[in-house]
Amino acid sequence: MIDLKKLEVWFLTGSQHLYGEETLKQVAADSQQIVRALDGSVLIPVRVIFKPVLKTPDEIFSTIQEVNVAKNCIGVITWCHTFSPSKMWINGLKILNKPVLHMHTQFNRDLPWADIDMDFMNLNQAAHGDREHGFIMSRMNMNRKVVVGHWSEEDVQEQIGIWTRAAAAWYDMRTLKVARFGDNMREVAVTEGDKVEAQIRFGMSVNGYGVGDLVKIVNDVTDKEIDILVKEYQELFQVAREGMPGAQFHENVRYQARLEIAMKSFLMSGGFGAFTTTFEDLHGLSQLPGLSSQRLMAAGYGFGAEGDWKHSAMVRAVKVMGTGLQGGCSFMEDYTYHLHPKGMKVLGAHMLEICPTIGQGRARLEVHPLGIGGKADPARLVFDVPEGPAINVSLIDLGSRFRLIVNSVDCVKAEADMPRLPVARAMWVPQPDLKTGAGAWILAGGAHHTAFSQAVDARCLEDFAEIAGIEFIHIGRNTTISDIKNELRWNDLYYRFGK
Ligand code: MN
């Protein structure tokens, strides 16, 4: 999907000529040692690249010019080993067009109590040098992440790693192409939005294609191609008896294979990273893409049902963030509730399209009627989601701005089997509890559609929102309804007047 090891963050060390050559040599050597540690850290999935120590306004400006055009550079980490007067940084920071993380660390972890002298004091100046550096970014109203602590610390490396994942998703979204097969589900509000503004803000381009364009490719898929893919299904999944060769619904399975091959070919030839479908717009297709959409999500494509391009893009973004981590990401919908006072929970699912990367065990491949849409019975994968922490992510368009809402949730086991439920399902308890979590979500205007993930947590989405410069609302352990109401009102003022 995306190879994070091909992406780089550049490590920029601030200093100045005041201290003389010896000190500057030491600064460079120390900085290189920090970069080696970060680059080698298993917690940081991208490359960290050392750049020569910055001592003058011209060096800073020209280095940031390079940052802006370097193809694989997704952002910069800045740090001031010594004092680095910040007026030197203004022109460079003004043109920086990539995410920035200000790492507030010190080369020496411990004070050398017995030996400390003024040389030590003058070399290890981040405690005040980074304050000067922080001031100018605040003065310039720059969005950034600040990480504090010794560079060898696991927490520090983890926070940097999380930020690089957000920066990688941002890098991906800058050029993301979203294909929409058919338009929005008729009369639905939250899945709509301003695609022009979305492209200005995020870079993603969202365009619609007639289902007829897809139908032509669907019809051209050969039996031989389908044979090969169906064999793969039989190896990967537990195919229900009715879907096996010769059985009543085997053709329905073959049809989803046909759709998978055709849609993949369409997406690949157009360079798309995400797509949407809608059950209301299937003219010329005999089934809603079910298994096929599930399979394409598992291959890394963003997906949104009912024309929901914003959540398709977010599914893609969260998949990029979670690359290489345990747990997957899927398009999701808060579908139905268990409201028993002892153990209220949400059953998350969709008509068909849940990504098997979030499942546990071997998925079952089944064929059932759809219930709505009046098309043939689609094949789909059915599975459960493991227990553990997860997030639901929703991106909404408020007309004047985008808001990203994240609810941290805890996935739980179903209390009983649900043998008649013909779709993949997840069960969770929203944090801090269902009543507060759902209440806060509804006040914030969060969609019924989300990107669901057990691979990344809310911190990564917060970093992403910071990079994108959009509003971020987190509903978690400490959320109360009164706090969220105030936060929403204050944010409203900020985004109307403050920006
Ligand atoms: Mn839906």
Residues whose N, C-alpha, C, O or C-beta is under 5 A from the ligand:
A	BS01	MN	A305 E306 E333
